[in-house]
């Protein structure tokens, strides 16, 4: 195995690589989104967003797995249909709402000048991930 392939495989499976990438990518986006303001404000927005994105990356996957598992615990046959549909909708809805609240609150407290622009990309990426990963869990649980 080549050194490049070994590094690529490590990055694909490494939690620390994913967390680090989230910090740099989304923190960098926040600095860019606040570029028209003072350097201090832009850097603070980047630090706040980087910390939030790293933390979300660390916990989002496990949270979705736990919520999904709650819906697929053995229940009576009359509950099966509604629970399947809820399992598809509720976990990403809860994570998206939670993420939006955390992002708005943290950036408001930090005094981020361009909150909407700052959170647009991180919110879209994390919510898209939550929807797609939850769909994968749902398909797996439903034999699809």
C-alpha positions in Angstrom: 0.0 0.0 0.0 1.3 3.4 -0.9 1.9 6.1 1.7 -0.8 8.3 0.0 -3.4 5.5 0.1 -2.6 4.8 3.8 -3.0 8.5 4.6 -6.2 8.7 2.6 -7.7 5.7 4.4 -6.7 7.1 7.8 -8.4 10.4 7.0 -11.6 8.7 5.8 -11.9 6.7 9.0 -10.3 8.9 11.6 -12.5 10.9 14.0 -9.7 13.3 14.7 -9.3 14.0 11.0 -13.0 14.7 10.5 -13.1 16.9 13.6 -10.0 18.8 12.5 -11.4 19.2 9.0 -14.7 20.6 10.3 -12.9 23.1 12.5 -10.7 24.4 9.7 -13.3 24.3 6.9 -16.2 25.9 8.8 -14.0 28.2 10.9 -12.4 29.4 7.6 -15.9 29.9 6.1 -16.9 32.0 9.1 -13.8 34.2 8.8 -14.6 34.7 5.1 -18.2 35.5 5.8 -17.1 38.2 8.2 -14.3 39.6 6.0 -15.8 43.1 5.7 -15.5 43.6 9.5 -12.5 44.0 11.7 -9.9 41.2 11.7 -10.7 40.5 15.4 -14.4 40.1 14.8 -13.7 37.8 11.8 -11.3 35.7 13.7 -13.6 35.4 16.7 -16.4 34.2 14.4 -14.0 31.7 12.9 -12.9 30.4 16.3 -16.5 30.1 17.5 -17.7 28.4 14.3 -14.7 26.1 14.2 -15.4 25.0 17.8 -19.1 24.4 17.1 -18.4 22.5 13.9 -15.8 20.3 15.5 -18.1 19.5 18.4 -21.1 18.8 16.1 -19.0 16.5 13.9 -18.0 14.6 17.0 -21.5 14.1 18.3 -23.9 14.3 15.3 -23.4 10.8 14.0 -23.9 9.1 17.3 -26.9 11.2 18.2 -28.6 10.2 14.9 -27.8 6.6 15.5 -29.3 6.7 19.0 -32.4 8.5 17.9 -32.9 6.1 15.0 -32.5 3.1 17.3 -35.2 4.4 19.6 -37.7 4.2 16.7 -36.8 0.7 15.7 -37.1 -1.0 19.1 -39.6 -3.8 19.0 -43.1 -2.5 19.2 -46.6 -3.8 18.4 -47.6 -4.2 14.7 -50.1 -1.3 14.9 -47.3 1.1 15.6 -44.9 0.0 12.9 -46.0 2.2 10.0 -46.1 5.4 12.0 -42.8 4.7 13.7 -41.1 4.0 10.4 -42.2 7.4 9.0 -41.3 9.2 12.2 -37.9 7.5 12.2 -37.3 9.0 8.8 -38.4 12.6 9.7 -37.9 13.2 13.4 -34.1 12.6 14.0 -32.9 15.0 11.3 -35.6 17.5 12.3 -34.4 17.4 15.9 -30.7 17.7 14.9 -31.4 20.6 12.5 -33.4 22.5 15.0 -30.8 21.9 17.7 -27.9 22.9 15.4 -29.7 26.1 14.4 -30.3 27.1 18.0 -26.7 26.4 19.0 -25.3 28.3 16.0 -27.5 31.4 16.5 -27.0 31.5 20.2 -23.2 31.0 20.1 -22.7 33.7 17.4 -25.1 36.1 19.1 -23.2 35.7 22.3 -19.8 36.1 20.5 -21.0 39.3 18.7 -20.6 37.8 15.3 -21.5 40.6 12.8 -22.8 38.5 9.9 -24.7 35.7 11.7 -26.8 34.6 8.7 -23.9 34.4 6.3 -21.7 32.8 9.0 -24.1 30.0 9.8 -25.5 29.4 6.2 -22.9 26.9 5.1 -22.3 25.0 8.4 -26.1 24.7 8.9 -26.7 23.5 5.3 -23.8 21.0 5.5 -24.7 19.6 8.9 -28.4 19.3 8.1 -27.7 17.7 4.7 -25.5 15.2 6.5 -28.1 14.5 9.1 -30.8 13.9 6.4 -28.6 11.6 4.3 -27.1 9.7 7.1 -30.5 9.2 8.7 -31.9 8.0 5.4 -29.1 5.4 5.3 -29.9 4.2 8.8 -33.6 4.1 7.9 -33.0 2.1 4.8 -30.8 -0.3 6.7 -33.4 -0.8 9.4 -36.2 -1.4 6.8 -34.2 -3.8 4.7 -33.9 -1.5 1.7 
